[in-house]
Amino acid sequence: MSMLSIVVPAYNEGEHIRENLSVIDKSISRFTSDYEIIAVNDGSSDNTGAEVAIAASLNPHIRDCGYVKNRGKGGAVTWGISNSKGDIVGFIDADLDLSPDMFEGYFKAMNEQNADIVIGSKMHKDSKLEYPFARKVFSLCYYIMLKVLFGLKCHDTQTGIKLYRGDLIRKIAPLRKVEGFAFDIELLALANKTGAKLIEMPVELNFTRGQSFGRIKFKDVWKMFTDTWKIWWDLRIRKKYRL
């Protein structure tokens, strides 16, 4: 059976992170005994680091891989990937807007369909969403933009639950140049360049943040837009990525 590594990037999630890591552990343990949960405290200013340390001390499947200086979500996920041991490596957002119970179906689909990547897609016909209208519009516009720029064979790149073949993601993650939210498209674009087989799976999303974009501000959206164009420029025009 394939070993599974799940990376959980966390920034200022001290109020819920220990409980949420326990929820992830229970979900994963239902379908495999060979797994690790890599909790990455991304230089939080609250007690996230202390809570992760406690969780790791109580459960041998949870590994504390945090650090002091904030690196952004892309940096946190990449650090977790570099510390992973699994044949399959996934990641999920620490707030658990997306249920870790979905990993069981993704894990099964990956093995049965011999896929290199399995991603959750809000645009899948079987997805169940409780999602602000503004974010639906943003997701659709971003999808159109990515289709034009990269020709990816998927409808949604930004949903925060994914699985990658371990050797593939550990090969491409060190090439990452983007720190922020656009790191997802960077990894998928690089994987696509290698000819990786990707499949999409439905998601169940319960949006827990109080505002339409949660913690994401306009400056984050703008940076995501400019970073995406930078990825396209470096990948397609300057050919700076060495695969």
Backbone bond lengths (Angstrom), bond angles and torsions (degrees), N, CA, C in turn:
res aa  C-N    CA-C-N  psi(-1)  N-CA   C-N-CA  omega(-1)  CA-C   N-CA-C  phi
1 M - - - 1.469 - - 1.522 110.47 -
2 S 1.318 117.22 143.07 1.459 122.38 -178.90 1.521 111.45 -72.72
3 M 1.333 115.82 135.63 1.460 119.65 173.85 1.524 109.13 -75.30
4 L 1.330 116.10 140.15 1.453 122.44 -177.40 1.522 111.15 -114.13
5 S 1.325 116.46 129.71 1.471 122.64 173.21 1.527 108.39 -114.24
6 I 1.325 116.78 130.34 1.455 121.58 176.91 1.524 108.99 -118.05
7 V 1.328 116.58 119.36 1.464 122.56 179.76 1.527 108.51 -93.30
8 V 1.327 115.98 130.94 1.463 121.53 -179.76 1.531 109.00 -123.71
9 P 1.344 118.33 95.90 1.469 120.39 177.18 1.521 109.30 -75.16
10 A 1.329 116.42 137.48 1.471 119.43 -176.59 1.523 110.60 -139.92
11 Y 1.308 115.69 127.23 1.463 121.35 175.60 1.523 109.05 -128.86
12 N 1.320 116.54 116.98 1.472 123.72 -179.23 1.528 111.81 51.18
13 E 1.320 114.80 51.44 1.463 122.08 177.51 1.532 110.94 -113.32
14 G 1.322 116.45 26.21 1.464 120.82 -173.68 1.513 114.73 -57.33
15 E 1.315 117.09 -31.10 1.462 120.72 -176.68 1.529 112.45 -66.26
16 H 1.341 116.36 -31.06 1.467 119.39 -173.12 1.530 114.87 -125.68
17 I 1.328 119.03 -8.44 1.457 120.41 -167.37 1.525 113.31 -62.45
18 R 1.330 118.39 -39.81 1.463 118.64 -178.53 1.532 110.87 -65.73
19 E 1.319 115.91 -44.35 1.465 120.62 177.78 1.523 110.88 -63.24
20 N 1.336 117.05 -41.64 1.459 120.29 -177.22 1.524 112.21 -69.15
21 L 1.316 117.32 -35.24 1.466 120.11 175.07 1.525 110.37 -63.74
22 S 1.317 116.77 -36.56 1.461 121.20 176.59 1.526 110.98 -65.39
23 V 1.339 116.47 -39.92 1.472 120.87 177.49 1.527 110.34 -62.63
24 I 1.335 116.53 -44.15 1.467 121.03 178.35 1.520 110.23 -61.07
25 D 1.327 116.16 -44.54 1.465 121.33 -179.53 1.530 110.86 -59.09
26 K 1.318 117.52 -45.33 1.466 120.91 -179.75 1.519 111.28 -63.67
27 S 1.338 117.19 -38.86 1.462 121.04 179.73 1.524 111.19 -64.82
28 I 1.325 116.67 -46.31 1.469 121.06 -176.55 1.520 110.98 -69.63
29 S 1.311 116.54 -39.83 1.471 120.52 -176.10 1.521 112.95 -66.38
30 R 1.343 117.62 -16.12 1.458 120.76 179.36 1.530 112.43 -69.96
31 F 1.342 117.40 -25.61 1.460 118.19 -176.10 1.527 114.63 -123.32
32 T 1.332 118.21 -5.11 1.462 120.44 174.77 1.524 110.03 -156.16
33 S 1.327 115.03 150.20 1.465 120.09 176.26 1.522 111.06 -105.61
34 D 1.333 115.96 -7.80 1.468 120.98 -177.09 1.538 108.97 -105.39
35 Y 1.321 116.32 87.04 1.460 120.14 -175.30 1.523 111.46 -154.95
36 E 1.330 115.34 164.05 1.451 123.30 173.03 1.518 108.50 -141.99
37 I 1.313 115.90 145.86 1.460 122.25 176.25 1.523 106.90 -113.75
38 I 1.320 116.38 115.68 1.464 121.33 -175.33 1.522 108.23 -100.07
39 A 1.318 116.06 103.33 1.463 121.58 -178.85 1.529 109.03 -90.42
40 V 1.329 115.89 120.96 1.466 121.05 -176.91 1.524 109.61 -113.70
41 N 1.336 116.10 100.96 1.461 120.24 173.30 1.527 107.81 -74.53
42 D 1.330 116.07 112.19 1.460 121.80 -173.10 1.530 111.21 -87.74
43 G 1.334 116.36 62.75 1.458 121.12 177.01 1.513 113.69 59.20
44 S 1.325 116.98 40.42 1.470 121.16 -177.77 1.525 111.81 -62.87
45 S 1.338 115.12 151.71 1.464 120.71 178.00 1.530 111.52 -95.54
46 D 1.345 116.81 -4.05 1.467 119.62 177.44 1.526 109.54 -104.49
47 N 1.314 117.83 -152.15 1.467 122.17 -175.61 1.528 113.51 -94.37
48 T 1.332 117.45 20.60 1.465 120.45 -179.85 1.521 111.55 -55.89
49 G 1.334 117.48 -45.66 1.461 121.13 -178.76 1.512 112.67 -59.00
50 A 1.327 116.64 -43.44 1.465 120.88 179.88 1.520 110.87 -65.83
51 E 1.330 117.08 -40.22 1.460 120.93 -179.54 1.530 111.19 -67.94
52 V 1.318 117.11 -38.46 1.467 120.58 176.87 1.519 110.14 -64.24
53 A 1.336 116.71 -42.26 1.462 121.11 179.81 1.529 111.04 -60.42
54 I 1.326 116.70 -40.99 1.467 120.63 178.02 1.527 110.20 -64.56
55 A 1.332 116.47 -45.86 1.466 120.54 179.83 1.528 111.13 -58.63
56 A 1.338 116.33 -42.60 1.465 120.99 -179.23 1.523 111.71 -67.43
57 S 1.336 116.74 -34.27 1.464 120.16 179.84 1.526 112.43 -70.54
58 L 1.334 115.89 -23.20 1.464 120.86 -177.23 1.525 113.25 -95.02
59 N 1.344 116.84 -15.66 1.460 119.84 -175.01 1.521 109.95 -139.70
60 P 1.329 118.44 116.46 1.475 120.96 -177.28 1.527 113.89 -66.34
61 H 1.328 117.87 -16.02 1.459 120.24 178.13 1.531 112.40 -80.50
62 I 1.340 117.05 -15.52 1.463 121.30 -178.78 1.522 109.26 -97.84
63 R 1.341 116.51 126.76 1.457 121.63 179.20 1.527 109.97 -112.36
64 D 1.315 116.06 133.41 1.461 122.46 178.33 1.521 108.58 -90.46
65 C 1.336 117.22 108.55 1.469 121.85 -178.28 1.528 110.77 -123.06
66 G 1.313 117.32 37.47 1.455 121.28 -178.35 1.514 113.14 -82.23
67 Y 1.334 115.38 175.46 1.454 122.59 179.52 1.522 108.74 -152.08
68 V 1.329 116.84 174.52 1.461 121.48 -169.31 1.527 113.39 -87.84
69 K 1.328 118.17 -43.71 1.467 121.77 -174.13 1.523 111.32 -92.07
70 N 1.324 117.23 128.88 1.456 122.27 -179.11 1.532 111.26 -61.92
71 R 1.346 116.52 133.57 1.465 122.05 -178.57 1.523 112.54 -118.34
72 G 1.318 118.15 -2.93 1.456 120.21 -174.47 1.513 110.63 84.97
73 K 1.327 115.46 164.24 1.467 119.63 -175.26 1.521 112.19 -61.11
74 G 1.330 116.88 -41.42 1.458 119.80 179.08 1.521 112.26 -59.82
75 G 1.317 115.55 -43.08 1.457 120.23 178.79 1.516 111.88 -65.74
76 A 1.340 116.25 -39.45 1.468 120.48 -179.41 1.524 111.35 -65.92
77 V 1.331 116.55 -44.89 1.461 120.19 -179.76 1.530 110.46 -65.78
78 T 1.316 116.80 -41.74 1.464 120.45 179.70 1.521 111.48 -63.11
79 W 1.339 116.25 -40.17 1.465 120.24 177.80 1.529 110.19 -63.04
80 G 1.326 116.39 -42.25 1.457 119.56 177.50 1.517 112.07 -63.11
81 I 1.334 116.42 -41.87 1.463 120.95 178.35 1.525 110.70 -61.06
82 S 1.333 116.65 -43.33 1.465 120.48 -178.43 1.524 112.08 -65.33
83 N 1.323 116.83 -22.97 1.464 120.99 178.42 1.523 113.00 -97.10
84 S 1.320 117.47 2.54 1.459 120.82 -176.36 1.527 111.93 -81.92
85 K 1.339 114.80 156.62 1.459 121.71 179.21 1.520 112.39 -120.35
86 G 1.325 117.44 -7.43 1.455 121.46 -170.04 1.509 116.02 -72.23
87 D 1.333 115.22 152.29 1.462 121.74 170.83 1.523 109.79 -69.71
88 I 1.337 115.52 -28.01 1.452 123.06 174.20 1.523 107.49 -125.30
89 V 1.333 116.55 133.19 1.461 121.83 -177.60 1.523 108.90 -123.73
90 G 1.326 115.90 127.66 1.456 120.22 178.40 1.505 111.03 -126.26
91 F 1.331 114.93 170.92 1.465 118.59 171.78 1.512 110.46 -145.44
92 I 1.329 114.04 154.26 1.456 121.53 -178.20 1.520 108.14 -148.79
93 D 1.341 116.86 146.44 1.457 121.08 179.80 1.525 110.60 -69.54
94 A 1.333 115.76 143.31 1.463 121.38 -174.61 1.517 113.37 -68.22
95 D 1.340 118.48 -22.10 1.468 120.01 -177.01 1.523 112.88 -75.93
96 L 1.339 117.46 -12.90 1.469 123.71 178.55 1.525 113.26 59.19
97 D 1.352 116.19 33.73 1.466 118.78 164.79 1.534 108.54 -55.93
98 L 1.320 114.99 -32.40 1.460 122.82 177.11 1.519 108.32 -105.05
99 S 1.314 117.04 128.92 1.466 120.61 -176.33 1.527 111.37 -74.48
100 P 1.332 117.46 133.64 1.469 120.35 175.73 1.525 112.75 -68.20
101 D 1.340 117.77 -10.67 1.464 120.26 176.34 1.521 111.18 -60.18
102 M 1.329 117.15 -23.48 1.464 120.58 -179.41 1.524 112.84 -67.93
103 F 1.329 117.46 -20.65 1.460 120.02 -178.17 1.529 111.73 -60.15
104 E 1.327 117.99 -31.91 1.464 119.83 -178.11 1.522 110.97 -60.42
105 G 1.337 116.72 -48.45 1.453 120.17 179.08 1.512 112.53 -66.95
106 Y 1.329 116.55 -37.19 1.468 120.87 179.56 1.531 110.25 -65.61
107 F 1.324 115.30 -43.61 1.470 122.27 -179.45 1.536 109.89 -61.45
108 K 1.322 115.92 -44.08 1.464 121.32 179.58 1.525 110.72 -65.41
109 A 1.336 116.74 -45.15 1.457 120.96 -179.87 1.524 111.59 -63.15
110 M 1.313 116.63 -38.46 1.457 120.78 -179.32 1.528 110.60 -61.91
111 N 1.334 116.28 -44.64 1.458 120.20 -179.09 1.524 111.93 -72.44
112 E 1.336 117.32 -40.88 1.460 120.41 -176.72 1.524 112.08 -70.67
113 Q 1.332 117.25 -35.68 1.466 120.89 -177.25 1.527 112.97 -98.62
114 N 1.329 115.91 5.28 1.463 121.15 179.05 1.528 111.69 52.24
115 A 1.341 115.42 44.77 1.467 121.35 -178.15 1.522 110.86 -87.52
116 D 1.312 115.70 153.08 1.457 121.42 174.91 1.526 111.58 -90.69
117 I 1.335 115.51 -27.92 1.464 121.71 -177.51 1.528 109.12 -141.62
118 V 1.326 116.06 136.67 1.461 121.55 171.32 1.525 106.71 -125.74
119 I 1.332 116.68 126.14 1.457 119.46 -179.25 1.525 110.16 -125.68
120 G 1.318 115.01 145.57 1.454 120.76 173.02 1.516 109.55 -76.91
121 S 1.337 116.06 138.75 1.462 119.92 -177.65 1.525 110.95 -130.77
122 K 1.324 114.71 123.19 1.464 119.74 176.06 1.519 111.14 -67.99
123 M 1.333 117.51 -21.18 1.452 121.50 -177.75 1.523 113.05 -91.06
124 H 1.328 117.75 0.55 1.461 121.37 176.00 1.526 108.80 -65.15
125 K 1.330 116.71 141.78 1.463 120.82 -175.06 1.530 113.02 -62.73
126 D 1.332 117.77 -22.77 1.464 120.96 -178.12 1.532 113.18 -98.73
127 S 1.328 117.30 4.19 1.465 120.27 179.67 1.523 111.07 -69.22
128 K 1.331 115.22 146.49 1.463 121.91 177.51 1.523 107.75 -119.25
129 L 1.341 115.71 117.49 1.456 119.84 -169.36 1.520 113.03 -123.81
130 E 1.327 114.97 136.28 1.460 122.53 163.31 1.521 104.15 -119.67
131 Y 1.333 115.27 94.50 1.458 120.56 -160.75 1.519 109.85 -143.93
132 P 1.341 119.74 131.73 1.469 121.50 -178.84 1.527 112.38 -59.36
133 F 1.330 116.27 142.64 1.465 121.89 -177.94 1.530 111.81 -57.69
134 A 1.344 116.60 -39.55 1.467 120.38 -178.29 1.523 111.42 -60.04
135 R 1.320 116.53 -37.63 1.461 119.30 179.91 1.524 111.49 -74.78
136 K 1.334 117.65 -30.42 1.465 120.55 174.61 1.528 110.43 -62.33
137 V 1.333 115.72 -43.99 1.469 120.60 179.72 1.525 109.87 -64.46
138 F 1.325 116.20 -44.80 1.465 120.31 179.65 1.528 110.72 -60.37
139 S 1.338 116.86 -44.59 1.465 120.82 -179.26 1.523 111.44 -61.17
140 L 1.331 116.93 -41.02 1.456 120.58 -179.96 1.534 111.32 -65.67
141 C 1.326 116.10 -45.09 1.474 120.48 179.82 1.522 111.14 -63.68
142 Y 1.332 115.89 -40.44 1.459 119.87 -179.39 1.531 110.36 -67.83
143 Y 1.325 116.44 -37.85 1.470 120.64 177.21 1.529 110.79 -59.28
144 I 1.320 116.94 -45.63 1.469 121.20 179.90 1.529 110.16 -61.49
145 M 1.322 115.57 -43.12 1.457 120.93 179.35 1.538 111.00 -61.00
146 L 1.322 117.33 -45.09 1.465 121.31 -178.05 1.520 111.48 -69.39
147 K 1.328 116.47 -34.29 1.460 120.30 178.30 1.519 110.07 -62.39
148 V 1.324 115.81 -41.45 1.461 120.97 -180.00 1.528 111.11 -69.17
149 L 1.334 116.77 -43.55 1.461 120.80 -173.73 1.529 113.36 -77.08
150 F 1.336 116.87 -42.54 1.461 119.76 -169.96 1.523 114.65 -118.08
151 G 1.336 118.04 -15.14 1.456 120.16 179.81 1.511 113.93 63.11
152 L 1.331 117.46 31.14 1.456 120.62 -178.55 1.523 111.07 -68.55
153 K 1.326 115.57 143.55 1.462 120.76 -179.81 1.524 110.50 -90.67
154 C 1.313 115.58 54.89 1.461 121.18 176.65 1.513 108.03 -153.05
155 H 1.323 115.74 160.99 1.462 120.95 -174.64 1.523 113.21 -102.19
156 D 1.318 117.78 -17.56 1.465 120.63 -173.74 1.516 109.16 -147.17
157 T 1.317 116.34 120.57 1.466 120.11 -178.64 1.525 112.98 -106.04
158 Q 1.332 118.00 -12.76 1.450 120.20 -167.50 1.523 115.45 -102.22
159 T 1.326 118.38 -4.16 1.457 119.88 177.11 1.526 109.14 -66.99
160 G 1.331 115.98 131.55 1.459 120.63 -167.57 1.505 116.67 -83.98
161 I 1.328 118.10 41.36 1.464 121.27 173.38 1.525 108.12 -142.81
162 K 1.322 116.19 121.30 1.466 121.74 -174.82 1.516 110.04 -150.50
163 L 1.320 115.23 156.14 1.465 122.79 170.56 1.529 108.62 -128.27
164 Y 1.321 115.81 138.61 1.468 122.35 175.83 1.530 108.86 -127.59
165 R 1.317 115.78 151.12 1.455 119.32 167.77 1.521 107.76 -62.88
166 G 1.315 116.91 131.85 1.456 121.23 -171.46 1.515 114.51 -57.32
167 D 1.327 117.58 -46.95 1.467 119.12 -177.98 1.524 111.33 -65.90
168 L 1.338 117.44 -32.12 1.458 120.63 178.49 1.523 111.54 -68.35
169 I 1.307 117.67 -50.70 1.467 120.31 -175.63 1.523 111.49 -68.61
170 R 1.335 117.75 -33.10 1.465 119.26 177.65 1.528 111.48 -72.73
171 K 1.329 116.46 -19.76 1.468 120.85 176.39 1.526 111.09 -79.25
172 I 1.340 116.99 -42.91 1.464 119.14 -173.40 1.525 113.67 -91.47
173 A 1.335 118.23 -26.57 1.472 120.05 -176.94 1.530 113.39 -58.29
174 P 1.340 119.93 -39.75 1.469 119.07 179.02 1.527 113.74 -64.87
175 L 1.338 118.30 -15.27 1.466 121.75 178.87 1.517 112.07 -82.81
176 R 1.329 116.61 -8.91 1.464 121.54 -175.89 1.518 111.01 -58.60
177 K 1.331 115.20 136.66 1.467 121.09 178.28 1.525 111.83 -115.57
178 V 1.329 117.01 -14.51 1.467 122.46 -174.90 1.525 110.57 -98.55
179 E 1.329 116.81 133.05 1.457 121.39 -178.87 1.521 112.84 -90.73
180 G 1.335 117.32 -32.18 1.454 121.18 -169.97 1.509 114.68 -89.26
181 F 1.351 115.69 -151.46 1.453 121.95 -171.51 1.520 113.95 -67.26
182 A 1.325 118.50 -20.35 1.464 120.91 -179.13 1.528 112.68 -77.19
183 F 1.328 117.12 0.43 1.464 118.90 -179.15 1.534 110.44 -61.11
184 D 1.336 117.78 -30.44 1.466 121.46 179.98 1.522 111.50 -59.73
185 I 1.335 116.49 -47.26 1.457 119.66 -179.71 1.521 110.21 -68.72
186 E 1.322 117.47 -32.83 1.461 120.46 178.14 1.530 110.52 -61.72
187 L 1.333 116.85 -47.60 1.464 120.96 179.58 1.525 111.18 -63.65
188 L 1.341 117.08 -42.80 1.458 120.32 -179.27 1.527 111.66 -67.48
189 A 1.334 116.75 -38.31 1.462 120.27 178.09 1.528 111.06 -64.53
190 L 1.329 116.12 -40.76 1.466 120.20 178.48 1.525 110.73 -67.45
191 A 1.335 116.31 -42.06 1.467 119.92 178.53 1.520 110.76 -63.54
192 N 1.320 116.35 -39.99 1.457 121.27 178.65 1.530 110.95 -62.03
193 K 1.324 115.40 -34.91 1.467 120.97 179.40 1.530 111.34 -64.13
194 T 1.336 116.67 -27.44 1.469 120.75 179.34 1.528 112.19 -84.83
195 G 1.343 116.83 -6.01 1.459 120.51 -178.03 1.514 113.39 85.54
196 A 1.316 117.89 19.59 1.460 122.20 -177.87 1.529 111.30 -62.72
197 K 1.335 115.85 143.50 1.467 121.97 177.21 1.524 109.41 -86.41
198 L 1.326 116.61 124.22 1.460 122.77 -176.87 1.525 109.90 -119.59
199 I 1.326 116.26 136.89 1.459 120.81 172.46 1.522 109.02 -127.34
200 E 1.331 115.71 149.91 1.458 122.05 178.93 1.526 110.17 -105.33
201 M 1.332 115.66 144.86 1.454 121.89 179.22 1.531 109.25 -127.96
202 P 1.326 117.21 154.37 1.467 119.47 178.85 1.521 112.04 -70.70
203 V 1.321 115.31 158.39 1.462 121.17 177.27 1.528 109.64 -126.98
204 E 1.323 114.38 156.42 1.455 122.09 167.71 1.520 105.84 -114.89
205 L 1.317 115.98 116.65 1.465 120.79 -172.74 1.514 110.56 -120.47
206 N 1.333 115.40 123.08 1.459 121.52 173.41 1.518 107.64 -117.87
207 F 1.323 116.10 103.30 1.459 121.81 -174.30 1.527 109.83 -72.48
208 T 1.340 117.33 116.72 1.463 121.09 -173.83 1.517 113.52 -98.02
209 R 1.346 118.21 -13.40 1.456 120.24 -179.20 1.522 110.35 -75.17
210 G 1.305 117.19 148.55 1.454 121.28 -174.32 1.510 114.92 -73.75
211 Q 1.337 119.52 -26.00 1.452 123.05 -175.91 1.526 109.92 -107.82
212 S 1.327 116.10 167.46 1.464 120.62 -175.98 1.523 112.80 -57.48
213 F 1.329 116.65 -38.58 1.461 119.88 -179.46 1.524 112.61 -110.67
214 G 1.343 117.36 13.75 1.453 119.37 177.89 1.512 111.72 57.65
215 R 1.320 115.47 -124.75 1.465 120.16 179.94 1.514 112.74 -83.49
216 I 1.332 117.45 -7.82 1.457 120.79 -176.28 1.523 109.66 -77.91
217 K 1.326 116.01 122.72 1.470 122.36 -179.56 1.534 109.70 -100.90
218 F 1.341 115.52 170.25 1.462 119.61 -179.77 1.518 111.06 -57.44
219 K 1.328 117.17 -38.73 1.467 119.34 -179.36 1.533 111.23 -64.02
220 D 1.354 116.12 -31.05 1.467 119.50 176.90 1.530 110.69 -69.26
221 V 1.347 115.90 -41.11 1.460 120.50 178.60 1.529 110.32 -63.58
222 W 1.333 115.98 -43.69 1.465 120.20 179.13 1.521 111.36 -63.47
223 K 1.337 116.67 -41.78 1.465 120.17 178.98 1.532 110.71 -65.45
224 M 1.314 115.95 -37.56 1.457 119.84 177.54 1.533 110.42 -62.00
225 F 1.328 115.69 -41.22 1.462 121.62 178.38 1.529 110.69 -63.42
226 T 1.325 117.60 -48.66 1.465 120.85 -178.05 1.529 111.41 -69.72
227 D 1.331 116.91 -36.81 1.467 120.31 177.49 1.528 110.96 -63.66
228 T 1.336 116.30 -37.75 1.465 120.29 179.90 1.521 110.80 -62.66
229 W 1.330 116.14 -44.06 1.466 119.51 177.07 1.519 110.62 -64.80
230 K 1.325 117.81 -36.45 1.467 121.12 178.53 1.532 110.40 -63.99
231 I 1.333 116.29 -42.14 1.459 119.93 177.71 1.530 110.17 -59.51
232 W 1.343 115.66 -47.17 1.472 119.80 179.14 1.525 110.64 -59.55
233 W 1.318 117.72 -45.19 1.465 122.33 -178.61 1.527 111.08 -62.03
234 D 1.343 115.50 -45.62 1.468 119.47 -177.98 1.524 112.12 -71.27
235 L 1.349 116.57 -33.08 1.459 120.07 -177.26 1.524 112.34 -82.52
236 R 1.327 117.26 -46.95 1.463 121.36 -172.25 1.530 113.68 -92.10
237 I 1.325 117.36 -34.16 1.472 120.04 -174.73 1.531 111.30 -99.73
238 R 1.320 116.49 -56.48 1.468 119.27 -176.09 1.529 112.45 -83.91
239 K 1.345 116.22 -19.37 1.475 122.03 179.13 1.534 111.08 52.24
240 K 1.335 115.01 51.69 1.457 120.95 -175.83 1.535 113.35 -84.21
241 Y 1.336 116.61 -19.79 1.467 118.80 -179.24 1.527 109.40 -80.04
242 R 1.315 116.57 131.36 1.459 121.22 -178.70 1.530 109.10 -106.15
243 L 1.323 115.74 93.68 1.466 121.10 -179.22 1.513 110.73 -86.01
